[in-house]
């Protein structure tokens, strides 16, 4: 017997009648981008009614929801109005009103991730201090009020705006004193630059019972121009001991925070063999897209299992190797998206190309991704590199231009 929505969303308002699990369960999502779009695909399997709020009138989720509300995600009143009456509420982007979420939680709406956790993670300074306070390995850092203090740690350093950054935005690498003129003026986090051997990521789910499940460690390669992930492969090419250390650190983060939901933890393996936490995201993540095809339970289904307070799913791989290539706008692309190379990608065995549904392309804007699965690391890498060279998103004029 499937359990009721009141059980599944354990904090549901006690004034509501217990509803059967299914279309009567109202699940709200703050953010209607590509992550929300893939979340909806998984929510269909749970027969949950998904309602979305996003600031853009043509958000990718716009026509895939039971209810779409255009609104400011940082407006507490707007968030409260949208979420009132829902059984559960989650996010696909962390830049939302914590105050609005706290009000909804007080009303009995089950909010995942918890507002208090989101408040820490939204502020990269608080996030970094949390790591330090709980003995979680991370790079040396300092918090500064403005650019006048940017040289306090010496160089090279990484400067991150404390709030508002995403997809490489709000981050600057300052190699020397001359670069100080490029520094952000806003309150920032300074980090001692790590000598990076590999960039890793682990996605962990933790439910209300404190149970955890980690997906296999992912190895990511970044585009230095776009400052975002170019491609990734799982499992990472690291030792068993390094993989175990990465998983142990990630579980430590989730348990110290008493986190509930899905948490993506970005890690660095440095040139001396140490693994340190870079930062975390309290939601589905770019480094987990391959799990849709490569693992028994995808990151999107796992996220929904935590939101609905269901048992966690198996994260075991169904293919020995999985990879993902981000599909981004060309350096000069603007206008309507014009996808090139999709036919060649589809003609390749083990390839699946989810597109994001964004109506406009911009330089280096994420427009989708392609996943590749296979039996060996070598064959997957060969396919991935070939597809990476073939795929492009260019721009074409809109009808009014």
VENPEMO-V177732 format. One record per residue. N is the residue number from 1. RES is the residue in one letter. PHI is phi in whole degrees, 0 to 359 (none if undefined). PSI is psi in whole degrees, -180 to 180 (none if undefined). Layout:
n: <N:N>
res: <RES:RES>
phi: <PHI:PHI>
psi: <PSI:PSI>
This chain:
n: <1:2:3:4:5:6:7:8:9:10:11:12:13:14:15:16:17:18:19:20:21:22:23:24:25:26:27:28:29:30:31:32:33:34:35:36:37:38:39:40:41:42:43:44:45:46:47:48:49:50:51:52:53:54:55:56:57:58:59:60:61:62:63:64:65:66:67:68:69:70:71:72:73:74:75:76:77:78:79:80:81:82:83:84:85:86:87:88:89:90:91:92:93:94:95:96:97:98:99:100:101:102:103:104:105:106:107:108:109:110:111:112:113:114:115:116:117:118:119:120:121:122:123:124:125:126:127:128:129:130:131:132:133:134:135:136:137:138:139:140:141:142:143:144:145:146:147:148:149:150:151:152:153:154:155:156:157:158:159:160:161:162:163:164:165:166:167:168:169:170:171:172:173:174:175:176:177:178:179:180:181:182:183:184:185:186:187:188:189:190:191:192:193:194:195:196:197:198:199:200:201:202:203:204:205:206:207:208:209:210:211:212:213:214:215:216:217:218:219:220:221:222:223:224:225:226:227:228:229:230:231:232:233:234:235:236:237:238:239:240:241:242:243:244:245:246:247:248:249:250:251:252:253:254:255:256:257:258:259:260:261:262:263:264:265:266:267:268:269:270:271:272:273:274:275:276:277:278:279:280:281:282:283:284:285:286:287:288:289:290:291:292:293:294:295:296:297:298:299:300:301:302:303:304:305:306:307:308:309:310:311:312:313:314:315:316:317:318:319:320:321:322:323:324:325:326:327:328:329:330:331:332:333:334:335:336:337:338:339:340:341:342:343:344:345:346:347:348:349:350:351:352:353:354:355:356:357:358:359:360:361:362:363:364:365:366:367:368:369:370:371:372:373:374:375:376:377:378:379:380:381:382:383:384:385:386:387:388:389:390:391:392:393:394:395:396:397:398:399:400:401>
res: <X:X:X:X:X:X:X:X:X:X:X:X:X:X:X:X:X:X:X:X:X:X:X:X:X:X:X:X:X:X:X:X:X:X:X:X:X:X:X:X:X:X:X:X:X:X:X:X:X:X:X:X:X:X:X:X:X:X:X:X:X:X:X:X:X:X:X:X:X:X:X:X:X:X:X:X:X:X:X:X:X:X:X:X:X:X:X:X:X:X:X:X:X:X:X:X:X:X:X:X:X:X:X:X:X:X:X:X:X:X:X:X:X:X:X:X:X:X:X:X:X:X:X:X:X:X:X:X:X:X:X:X:X:X:X:X:X:X:X:X:X:X:X:X:X:X:X:X:X:X:X:X:X:X:X:X:X:X:X:X:X:X:X:X:X:X:X:X:X:X:X:X:X:X:X:X:X:X:X:X:X:X:X:X:X:X:X:X:X:X:X:X:X:X:X:X:X:X:X:X:X:X:X:X:X:X:X:X:X:X:X:X:X:X:X:X:X:X:X:X:X:X:X:X:X:X:X:X:X:X:X:X:X:X:X:X:X:X:X:X:X:X:X:X:X:X:X:X:X:X:X:X:X:X:X:X:X:X:X:X:X:X:X:X:X:X:X:X:X:X:X:X:X:X:X:X:X:X:X:X:X:X:X:X:X:X:X:X:X:X:X:X:X:X:X:X:X:X:X:X:X:X:X:X:X:X:X:X:X:X:X:X:X:X:X:X:X:X:X:X:X:X:X:X:X:X:X:X:X:X:X:X:X:X:X:X:X:X:X:X:X:X:X:X:X:X:X:X:X:X:X:X:X:X:X:X:X:X:X:X:X:X:X:X:X:X:X:X:X:X:X:X:X:X:X:X:X:X:X:X:X:X:X:X:X:X:X:X:X:X:X:X:X:X:X:X:X:X:X:X:X>
phi: <none:290:274:285:298:292:288:297:254:306:263:301:302:288:278:273:285:294:252:290:295:152:296:281:278:258:248:263:230:272:111:238:273:293:293:297:299:288:296:298:302:285:296:302:294:268:56:264:276:258:236:233:237:207:289:264:293:245:301:307:274:311:254:247:246:285:211:240:238:274:192:280:291:260:267:301:295:294:295:298:297:297:276:299:94:284:279:222:219:223:227:239:211:275:276:225:285:293:299:299:292:296:297:292:298:294:279:106:284:283:248:227:288:296:305:295:291:298:299:291:288:301:258:298:291:295:299:294:295:299:301:297:293:249:68:271:298:207:284:303:211:209:263:232:273:202:294:296:259:294:269:299:258:82:225:280:221:245:255:234:300:295:226:94:280:194:46:87:280:83:229:223:264:250:276:204:300:298:286:301:294:269:294:293:272:276:308:220:251:256:236:296:299:271:281:275:268:214:260:238:211:228:257:238:249:223:260:292:271:83:283:233:217:255:279:304:299:253:253:244:242:263:276:291:277:282:59:213:298:274:207:215:216:225:283:295:275:223:287:300:296:294:296:294:296:300:295:298:295:296:295:300:300:297:284:298:278:54:291:229:134:250:232:263:245:272:230:244:260:275:291:261:91:271:249:231:279:273:200:232:229:270:190:297:215:306:282:240:298:298:294:300:261:262:230:301:245:282:298:288:296:298:302:295:300:288:294:272:61:258:302:288:268:292:258:298:289:256:231:302:222:228:216:213:243:287:255:236:296:297:302:243:281:209:110:288:291:236:278:241:89:294:302:295:296:293:281:263:298:79:248:222:246:290:261:275:80:284:277:229:258:226:305:65:286:294:244:150:203:232:256:229:237:190:271:230:299:297:293:292:296:298:296:299:293:294:294:302:284:276:281:201:238:256:248:227:299:286:304:275:276>
psi: <124:145:165:161:-31:-35:-47:-41:75:-21:15:152:133:-10:-12:150:148:124:148:149:125:-148:-15:-12:121:115:119:146:125:114:129:35:-158:-32:-41:-37:-46:-29:-40:-39:-39:-35:-28:-38:-26:-2:37:145:117:131:136:143:133:148:-19:132:-24:39:148:-28:-4:-45:16:6:162:-30:130:130:124:122:166:117:-15:5:110:-41:-42:-41:-43:-44:-43:-44:-16:128:-10:157:-45:154:135:-174:158:2:140:-8:74:169:112:-38:-44:-40:-38:-39:-43:-39:-39:-26:-10:3:134:116:121:123:161:142:-39:-36:-41:-38:-38:-46:-33:-33:108:-25:-47:-38:-47:-40:-34:-44:-47:-42:-25:16:27:124:127:169:154:145:169:142:134:156:-34:-178:-17:-22:9:-23:9:-29:0:-169:156:151:164:126:130:130:138:-32:149:-10:151:155:44:-13:143:16:134:138:119:108:-27:-179:-37:-31:-14:-28:-17:-2:151:146:-14:165:131:167:128:132:138:128:131:138:96:128:-46:146:126:163:142:130:126:141:140:128:-176:-18:-1:8:144:152:127:142:155:149:135:142:127:144:126:147:116:-21:-51:-19:42:172:128:-55:164:162:143:137:158:150:75:170:163:-41:-41:-40:-41:-39:-44:-46:-41:-43:-42:-43:-37:-43:-51:-41:-39:-36:-13:43:147:122:-154:131:122:124:116:134:156:134:112:176:-12:4:8:146:126:153:132:-69:174:158:129:53:179:156:154:-33:4:9:-36:-20:-18:-43:-24:-13:158:-46:129:163:-31:-43:-42:-42:-47:-35:-38:-38:-41:0:46:164:146:149:164:137:10:143:148:-10:144:-34:138:148:166:137:126:138:112:162:145:162:-27:16:130:146:-151:138:135:102:130:140:3:-39:-45:-38:-45:-25:-4:133:138:18:137:126:84:125:154:-18:17:137:-18:140:144:164:123:14:136:124:1:-165:168:131:146:130:153:-176:-30:154:-41:-46:-36:-42:-41:-44:-44:-46:-37:-46:-39:-37:-27:-34:141:149:111:174:149:154:146:160:-25:-11:none>
